[in-house]
Amino acid sequence: MPRIDSKLTEPQRLALERIWTREIVGTLPHQSNARVYLTLERMGLVERVENRGVGLGALTVRGWVLTHAGRYAYCSTCKAPGRVRGA
């Protein structure tokens, strides 16, 4: 399997991190119109989603989420934690 992270630029890595953070915290999908997300979508790392809610009125939230490949690509750029002493 080729290493996806070797192709990521710093803006692409930061874009993946923004989405990953939103997913971990459990908020609405990351919303942005930046071109980097279109590039990441073509690479298969992110996808657009649309959440519809009903409350005081119809509410539609459009945003970006990571694909499995996107999670792998982002997580493979993170440095591995050091070995814990005594473990």
Backbone hydrogen bonds, N-H to C=O, Kabsch-Sander energy under -0.5 kcal/mol:
donor,donor_aa,acceptor,acceptor_aa,energy
4,I,2,P,-0.8
6,S,3,R,-0.5
7,K,4,I,-1.9
8,L,5,D,-0.8
13,R,9,T,-2.5
14,L,10,E,-2.5
15,A,11,P,-2.0
16,L,12,Q,-2.3
17,E,13,R,-2.1
18,R,14,L,-2.1
19,I,15,A,-1.8
20,W,16,L,-2.8
21,T,17,E,-2.6
22,R,18,R,-1.7
23,E,19,I,-2.2
24,I,20,W,-2.5
25,V,21,T,-2.4
26,G,22,R,-1.6
27,T,22,R,-1.7
30,H,64,W,-1.3
32,S,30,H,-0.5
37,Y,34,A,-1.1
38,L,34,A,-0.6
38,L,35,R,-0.6
39,T,35,R,-1.9
40,L,36,V,-2.3
41,E,37,Y,-2.0
42,R,38,L,-2.1
43,M,39,T,-1.6
44,G,41,E,-1.2
45,L,40,L,-2.7
46,V,40,L,-0.8
47,E,65,V,-2.4
49,V,63,G,-2.6
51,N,61,V,-3.1
52,R,50,E,-0.5
53,G,59,L,-3.2
55,G,57,G,-1.1
59,L,53,G,-2.3
61,V,51,N,-3.1
62,R,60,T,-0.5
63,G,49,V,-2.1
64,W,30,H,-2.7
65,V,47,E,-2.3
67,T,45,L,-2.3
71,R,67,T,-2.3
72,Y,68,H,-2.3
73,A,69,A,-2.7
74,Y,70,G,-2.6
75,C,71,R,-2.9
76,S,72,Y,-2.2
77,T,74,Y,-1.5
78,C,74,Y,-0.6
78,C,75,C,-0.8
87,A,84,V,-1.7
